[in-house]
Amino acid sequence: MFRRKQMPEELTAPWSAFSAQAQRIEDARRALLGCLPVGRVDPAPIPVGLELLRDELRAVSDLLDQWRVPQVEAQWQACRASLAESLAHIGPTRATAQRTGELEVLLDAVTDVVEPLDVWQDAERHWWSLRTRR
């Protein structure tokens, strides 16, 4: 009989909090990327996607302590820093979006906002490494 790896009991609540927050960030990130002008359909304006992402990042920032535990402290610090970095790029990206509709320029600006959030995927991988067989 095979036993699956599971999150240790003491990490279940922090893991759930992390998962919910990571999903909020990923959903908002996808919404912003969906605002880029590609294809034949006119997407929502990039500033709308930036506002959505900004609101989600701020909300998640307020909830970060829900998953701060010693086993993921380095990842927690990296995720916290990524939120601040991403938020700092929103204003300049909004200004770029108001100046141009050129895809390459917009893509570079939006990348500045979403790229710092890649550390959330690294954090998720670390969380998965904490699972044990029970």
C-alpha positions, 0 to 999 in steps of 0.5 A, a space after each residue: 500500500 502506498 501512502 501519499 505525502 501530506 502536509 504536517 498537521 502543524 503546517 496545514 493552516 499556514 499552507 491553506 492560507 498560503 495557497 489561497 493567497 497565491 491563487 489570488 495573486 495568480 488570478 490577478 496576474 492572469 487578468 492583467 496579462 489578459 489586458 495585453 492587446 493581442 489577437 482580434 478581441 479588444 481586451 480590457 484596458 491595462 490600467 484596469 488590470 493594474 488596479 485589480 492586481 494592485 488591490 489584490 496585492 494590497 489585500 494579500 499583504 495584509 494577510 501575509 502573517 497567516 502563513 509566516 512559520 519558521 519552515 518557510 521564513 525565507 520564502 515568506 520574506 521573498 514573497 513579502 518583498 515581491 509584493 512591494 516590488 510589484 506594487 512599486 512598478 504599477 505606477 510607471 506601468 500605468 504611465 507607459 500604458 497611457 502613452 503607448 499601445 505598442 505591444 512590445 513596450 507594454 509587454 516590457 512594462 507589464 513584465 516589470 510588474 508581474 515578474 517579481 511575483 514569480 517567487 510565489 511559485 518558488 515558495 509553493 515548491 518549497 511548501 510541497 517539499 515539506 510534505 511527509 508520509 503519515 
